[in-house]
């Protein structure tokens, strides 16, 4: 039976792909104030602005490519049972071939009902050749189509299945996230006592009091190469 590796990835995972993700230290996302384009209030105040922002972002995403870090995570599926839990809204893990990905903060390539974002009947995938939404377009339930994104201040429905995955990990790997953003940072607390935990990040990161974390001070790709060496 294969050992299980669970990855928790954040903004630093996609940096080498040239794609900026949800949470920045400066409170800006592609030079827009985050509360304007990534909050429920921002959506209610100006749905046209928000719709156009995500149209622009979707084009940037489809122009980006998975980096070696994404591909190396996928490569571990040959020897391990691999689950990726990501805070990122991009689909770069999937495009690299990862087969089990949980998106905590939603998916940029999808739109949904404003009334019931997780009602599967109204979630629509937007392919690269048709990735723009005309402002004012309605979902099947008559509400405005909105980005399938967990806005700031909204609950994170996928945190429970992510916690279940963390509980069953034999190895837990954190890439490019500060461990300060909850509820995602709390997933470390669900891991079994004594399992190896690796943190791949070029910067010093708050470790939340966990002493058994091995810090690999590299970016995503170099850090994944080092991890694979360590795992043998």
C-alpha positions, 0 to 999 in steps of 0.5 A: 500500500502506498504511503500518503503525501498531502501537500498544502500549497499557497501563493508561493507555489504559482510565483514561478508560473508568473501568476499572482494569487489571492493573498498578497502582503500589500493588500493588492491583487493585480493592483486592485484593492483586495476588498474591491475584487475579492470580498462579498461587499465588493461584489455587491457594490460593483458586480461589473467591475468584479466580473471584468477583473476575473475575466482579465485574471482568467486570461492571464491564467490560461497564458501561464504554464505549470512550473517544475514544482507542479510537475514534480508533485504530479510525478510523486503519484508514481510512488505515493498516494498524493493529495493536493490541498491548495489555497490557490484559485488557479488550475496549474496543479490540474494542468500539471496532471495532479489527479486529486486536488482540493481547492479551499478558496474556489476555482478561477476557471469556474463561475456559479450562482450568486445565491448558492455558489456550491449548487452544482447545477449552476457551476459552469467551467469556462475553457480557454477559448471562451473564458469571459463572462458578459457582465449581467449574465444570469445563472440558471436560478436567475441570480447573477453569475459570479466567480466561483471564488471564496470571497473574504469573509465567506465560509470555506466549505472545502476545509472539512474534506481537507482536514480529513485528508490531513488526518490520513497523511503519512507525510505532510508538505507545505509549499509557499504559504505563511501558515498565518492564514486560517483556516488553512493554517490549522490543517497542520493540527490535524496531522498524526503525531510524529509524521514528517512535515516539510515546509518549502519556502525561501522565506522565514515562516511562522511555524505555529509552534510546530517543532518537527517541521523541516524547513527547505529554504527554496522556491517551489521547484528547487524545494520540490527537487530537494524534497524528492532527494530527501524522500529517496 
